[in-house]
Amino acid sequence: MKPLITVAIPMLDAERTLGRCLDALDAQTLQADRFEVIVVDNGCRDRSAEIARAHRRVRLLVEPRPGAYVARNLAIGESRGDIVAFLDPDCEPVPGWLEAIARTFEDSSVRLACGVRRPAAGSVLLGSIGDYEAVKDEIVIGGDDPEIVYGYT
């Protein structure tokens, strides 16, 4: 059986964007039984938790200590997946996102994978920043210097 992917989403007052993020996960082409979604409430004061609970596939956790990394670490600790994919609540992954992750990790030598990040709003400046980040990530992640390898969320 192919590995289960855990999608970990930390959130703080994300009611404006969370629904679209979770809808995009519902639209993934990867079979529904191949991934789980953990959303971590990191002190929300809005309707974010209510929105998360309304999505049947979401497991909602609460992390009272502030910070996205603390929330992500809780999700990692509670995950059932062999692979953890980080997503922020203001992101909307394309339908094949999880399928591409699963395919990438079929190669047992892969330990870390990062995708291309693109801003939703189109502008020359944002496009240029996105292009710069993609090239930088390719150099850092694909390079030979182990001192500068990192993954972003």
KAHU-V397333 format. One record per backbone hydrogen bond with DSSP energy under -0.5 kcal/mol. NH is the residue of the N-H (numbers start at 0). CO is the residue of the C=O. E is the energy in kcal/mol with one decimal. If there is no record, write none. Layout:
NH,CO,E ; NH,CO,E
This chain:
4,33,-2.4 ; 5,82,-3.1 ; 6,4,-0.6 ; 6,35,-2.8 ; 7,5,-0.7 ; 7,84,-2.5 ; 8,6,-0.5 ; 8,37,-2.8 ; 10,39,-2.5 ; 16,13,-1.3 ; 17,13,-2.9 ; 20,16,-1.8 ; 21,17,-2.7 ; 22,18,-2.4 ; 23,19,-2.1 ; 24,20,-1.5 ; 25,21,-2.1 ; 26,22,-1.2 ; 27,24,-1.5 ; 28,94,-2.7 ; 33,30,-2.3 ; 34,31,-1.1 ; 35,4,-2.5 ; 36,56,-1.0 ; 37,6,-3.2 ; 38,36,-0.5 ; 38,58,-2.2 ; 39,8,-2.9 ; 40,38,-0.6 ; 40,60,-3.2 ; 41,10,-2.7 ; 41,39,-0.6 ; 50,46,-2.3 ; 51,47,-2.5 ; 52,48,-2.7 ; 53,49,-1.3 ; 54,51,-1.4 ; 55,53,-0.7 ; 57,54,-1.8 ; 58,36,-2.7 ; 59,57,-0.6 ; 60,38,-2.8 ; 60,58,-0.5 ; 62,40,-2.8 ; 70,66,-2.0 ; 71,67,-2.7 ; 72,68,-2.4 ; 73,69,-1.8 ; 74,70,-2.0 ; 75,71,-2.6 ; 76,72,-2.4 ; 77,73,-1.7 ; 78,74,-0.9 ; 78,75,-0.9 ; 81,3,-2.2 ; 82,3,-1.6 ; 84,5,-3.4 ; 84,82,-0.5 ; 85,83,-0.5 ; 86,7,-2.2 ; 88,9,-0.7 ; 90,87,-1.9 ; 96,93,-2.2 ; 99,95,-2.4 ; 100,96,-1.8 ; 101,97,-2.6 ; 102,98,-2.3 ; 103,99,-2.4 ; 104,100,-2.1 ; 105,102,-1.2 ; 106,103,-1.2 ; 107,105,-0.8 ; 109,106,-2.0 ; 122,120,-0.5 ; 126,122,-2.6 ; 127,123,-2.4 ; 128,124,-2.4 ; 129,125,-2.5 ; 130,126,-2.5 ; 131,127,-2.5 ; 132,128,-2.7 ; 133,129,-2.2 ; 134,130,-2.1 ; 135,131,-2.8 ; 136,132,-2.8 ; 137,133,-2.0 ; 138,134,-2.1 ; 139,135,-2.8 ; 140,136,-3.0 ; 141,136,-0.5 ; 141,137,-1.7 ; 142,138,-0.8 ; 145,143,-0.9 ; 147,144,-1.6 ; 148,145,-0.6
